[in-house]
Amino acid sequence: MAEGTRRRRDPEARRREIVAAAAELIVEVGAEAITHRLVAARAGLPLGATTQYFATLDDLRTAAFGALAAEIECRLDGVRQTLAERGAGADVIATLVHDSIEDGRAVQADRAVVTAAVHDPRLRELARHLADRLVDLLEPTYGAERARAAMIFIDGVMWSTHIRDVHLEQSFIETALARILGDPLSTPSAATAP
């Protein structure tokens, strides 16, 4: 009885559990593969719990994509803070990109949101917003055109990493970003990158 009482007192916690489970599954198997049954099993809840909070899979996916976008927003806040503390040089940006590549969960969450946005017009605005945030962080230093070019390159790096299962060297990323942004090469290692 205590279990049932707890769940009635905190329906928002149960909803968050369901959304977190759906977000994990979207990253692992893709949005189209999730079902109420899979989400309930991942969350350790009865099947009826997922349908009680989310009448349709579309509603559940939307909430899960919102959670994934919140993760990405949080990482972008960290990028903003790092750029404010260390400057927006190609070396700093390359370090941030390289560190993101090393975070498999970050790469997969980003891929899941962008892939779904390609197929779902309702998610395109969300994906655009996240890309625009990166442009907004770089634009004061480099202008709109170079900031957009850097964002497109960074997107390409993330996709290439995921598709090819090969991580690019940080020095390569830095050299390319320096050229895109018009920064002088800031480290001797960058000048020797392939």
C-alpha positions in Angstrom: 0.0 0.0 0.0 2.8 2.4 0.8 4.1 2.0 -2.8 0.7 2.9 -4.2 0.4 5.9 -1.8 3.8 7.2 -2.9 3.0 7.1 -6.5 -0.3 8.9 -6.0 1.4 11.6 -4.0 4.1 12.1 -6.6 2.7 11.6 -10.1 5.2 14.1 -11.6 8.1 11.8 -10.4 6.5 8.9 -12.2 6.0 11.0 -15.3 9.7 11.9 -15.2 10.7 8.2 -14.9 8.6 7.4 -18.0 10.1 10.3 -20.0 13.6 9.4 -18.9 13.0 5.7 -20.0 11.6 6.8 -23.3 14.6 9.2 -23.9 17.0 6.4 -23.2 15.3 4.1 -25.6 15.1 6.7 -28.3 18.9 7.1 -28.1 19.4 3.3 -28.1 16.9 2.1 -30.6 15.4 5.1 -32.3 12.1 6.9 -31.9 10.2 4.7 -34.3 11.1 1.5 -32.4 9.8 2.6 -29.0 6.5 1.3 -27.7 4.5 1.9 -24.5 5.5 -1.7 -23.5 9.3 -1.1 -24.0 9.1 2.2 -22.1 7.2 0.6 -19.2 9.7 -2.2 -19.0 12.6 0.2 -19.0 11.0 2.3 -16.3 10.1 -0.7 -14.2 6.4 0.3 -14.2 3.3 -1.5 -15.3 2.2 -0.9 -18.9 -0.9 1.0 -17.8 1.3 3.7 -16.2 2.7 4.8 -19.5 -0.7 5.1 -21.1 -2.1 6.8 -18.1 0.4 9.7 -18.5 0.8 9.6 -22.3 -2.3 8.6 -24.2 -0.3 8.3 -27.5 3.2 7.3 -28.4 3.4 10.6 -30.2 2.9 12.4 -26.9 5.5 10.2 -25.2 8.0 10.7 -28.0 7.5 14.5 -27.8 8.1 14.6 -24.1 11.2 12.3 -24.5 12.6 14.6 -27.2 12.0 17.5 -24.9 14.1 15.8 -22.3 16.9 15.1 -24.8 16.8 18.7 -25.9 17.1 19.8 -22.3 20.3 17.6 -22.0 21.7 19.3 -25.1 20.8 22.7 -23.8 22.6 21.9 -20.5 25.7 21.0 -22.5 25.4 24.3 -24.5 25.2 26.2 -21.2 28.5 24.5 -20.2 30.0 25.6 -23.6 28.8 29.1 -23.0 30.4 29.2 -19.6 33.7 27.8 -21.0 33.8 30.3 -23.8 33.2 33.1 -21.4 36.0 31.9 -19.1 38.6 30.9 -21.7 37.6 32.8 -24.8 36.2 31.6 -28.1 39.4 30.7 -29.9 39.6 27.8 -32.2 41.7 25.9 -29.7 39.0 26.2 -27.0 36.2 25.3 -29.3 38.2 22.3 -30.7 38.7 21.0 -27.1 35.0 21.3 -26.5 34.1 19.5 -29.7 36.7 16.8 -29.0 35.4 16.3 -25.5 31.8 16.0 -26.8 32.9 13.3 -29.2 34.3 11.4 -26.3 30.9 11.5 -24.6 29.1 8.7 -26.4 25.8 9.6 -24.8 26.1 13.3 -26.0 26.8 12.2 -29.6 23.8 9.7 -29.5 21.4 12.2 -28.0 22.3 14.8 -30.5 22.0 12.3 -33.3 18.6 11.2 -32.1 17.2 14.7 -32.0 18.6 15.7 -35.4 17.6 12.4 -37.1 14.0 12.7 -35.8 13.9 16.3 -36.9 14.7 15.3 -40.5 11.6 13.1 -40.5 9.3 15.1 -38.2 8.6 18.7 -39.1 7.4 19.4 -35.5 10.9 18.6 -34.2 12.8 20.7 -36.8 12.2 23.9 -34.8 13.7 22.2 -31.7 16.8 21.1 -33.7 17.2 24.5 -35.3 17.0 26.1 -31.9 19.8 24.0 -30.6 22.0 24.7 -33.7 21.1 28.5 -33.4 22.3 28.5 -29.8 25.8 27.4 -30.9 25.8 30.1 -33.6 24.7 32.7 -31.0 27.6 31.7 -28.8 30.1 32.2 -31.6 28.6 35.2 -33.5 29.8 38.0 -31.2 33.4 37.0 -31.8 33.3 35.8 -35.4 30.1 37.2 -37.1 27.1 35.4 -38.3 28.5 33.8 -41.4 31.6 32.3 -39.8 29.6 31.2 -36.7 27.1 29.4 -39.0 30.0 27.8 -41.0 31.6 26.6 -37.7 28.2 25.2 -36.5 27.9 23.3 -39.8 31.4 21.9 -39.5 30.8 20.9 -35.9 27.6 19.1 -36.9 29.6 17.3 -39.6 32.2 16.3 -37.1 29.6 14.8 -34.8 27.9 12.9 -37.7 31.2 11.7 -39.2 32.2 10.4 -35.8 29.0 8.5 -35.4 28.9 7.1 -38.9 32.5 6.2 -39.3 33.3 5.1 -35.7 36.5 7.0 -36.0 37.3 10.0 -33.8 39.0 12.9 -35.4 42.2 14.2 -33.8 41.7 17.4 -31.8 44.5 19.0 -33.8 42.6 18.4 -37.1 39.4 19.9 -35.6 41.3 22.9 -34.4 43.1 23.5 -37.7 39.8 23.3 -39.6 38.0 25.6 -37.1 40.8 28.1 -37.3 40.5 28.2 -41.0 36.7 28.5 -40.9 36.8 31.2 -38.2 39.8 33.1 -39.5 41.7 32.5 -36.3 45.5 32.1 -36.5 46.6 28.6 -35.6 47.1 28.8 -31.9 49.2 25.7 -31.2 52.2 24.2 -32.9 50.4 20.8 -33.0 47.6 22.3 -35.0 50.0 23.4 -37.8 51.1 19.7 -38.3 47.6 18.3 -38.4 46.7 16.3 -41.5 
